[in-house]
Amino acid sequence: MTDHEAVQPERALRRACTFLGAALLVGLFAGAGALQAQDNPDGLYIDVKNSVQFSQTALSNWAPGGESSLALNGDVLAEVRQKRGRFDPQLTTRWLVGLFKAEDVPVRKSHDHLSIAGVSGYHLQDNITVGALANLTTQIAPSYIFDENVVQALGGNPDDRIKTGNLLSPGYLELGLGFQYLRPQPMVGLIVAPIMLKQTIIMDEDIRELDGALPSGLYGNEGKTVRSELGAHLKLVFQAPLMKNVTVSGQGTLFADYADPDIDAMGLLNIDGKINEHLSASINTTFVFNSDVDTDLAKPGKQEKLQVREVLGVKLVYAFSL
């Protein structure tokens, strides 16, 4: 966890817990289910899978030192699919959120990633679809820098904080045309969009000003609300058994701007070991690379480095299908 992910305690915790709690309460009244590709008859299909990880460290008169802490990580995944003949529109929403609280330290985010993906296509064959797709990626709660050295380097008051992220600040909207290949077992999905419009959005005025004021920028918008790019998009999604009661799943996304040689990349990799119907041990890893994002504001010049987040724990899972 970095200081870039620190958030205001009351509002951020209340907003995150409201979203996460609502999704988990729905899952309490359902049986187990799974999100996977399958050949269903015409109709409406809804799949929801929620999980929550909780960890606690409690210290009392502990001589070696350390801090008591609480951590909460949630994963909300929902898919809506309407099949009508050869037409098969789908909408998938996933929210990954993590909160961390240590002694005498405000609540901080360890993760906040909301993605909404829509595909509306026509089946040329059982496994091949052609059509339009849209993706929206953002965060929900605001993010702040608390590190005194970074705040001072940015010209702020070392005793204060600087906001670097919020809802749709940045937000990444992608609209395109392309093809989708989907194989049910083991599940493999591939989307290729040779025509894709990508827009980087910064709605928060404070973050726009910071993006324009920094010599190397913050998200590459140079203080503008919207920055547009035209390029190609590639997305791979998979899920397969690794061994008995162990499943590996993930996705990788690439975007190449036709006017820029750099490629934006994001990947998710999950390994889940099933303990029983509602408990599993998991390793979740997120990779992000975007040359427009400065990954270390304390250093001079733009730092373009691979961003990595990894979470290991035991989680409680609720899922259902309609």
Buried (B, 14 or more C-beta within 10 A) or exposed (E): BBBBBBBBBEEBBEBBBEBBEEBBEBBEEBEEBEBBBEEEEEEEBBBBBBBBBEBEEEEEEEEEEEEEBBBBBBBBBBBBBBBEEEBBBBBBBBBBBBBBBBEEEBBBBBBBBBBBBBBBBEBEEEBBBEBBBBBBBBBBBBBBBBBBEBBEBBEBEEEEBBBBBBBBBBBBBBBBBBBBBBEEEBBBBBBBBEEBBBBBBBBBEBBBEBBBEBEBBBBBBEBBBEBEBEBBBBBBBBBEEEEEEEBBBBBBBBBBBEEEEEBBBBBBBBBBBBEEEBEBBBBBBBBBBBBBBBBBBBEEEBEBEEBEBEBEBEBBBBBBBE
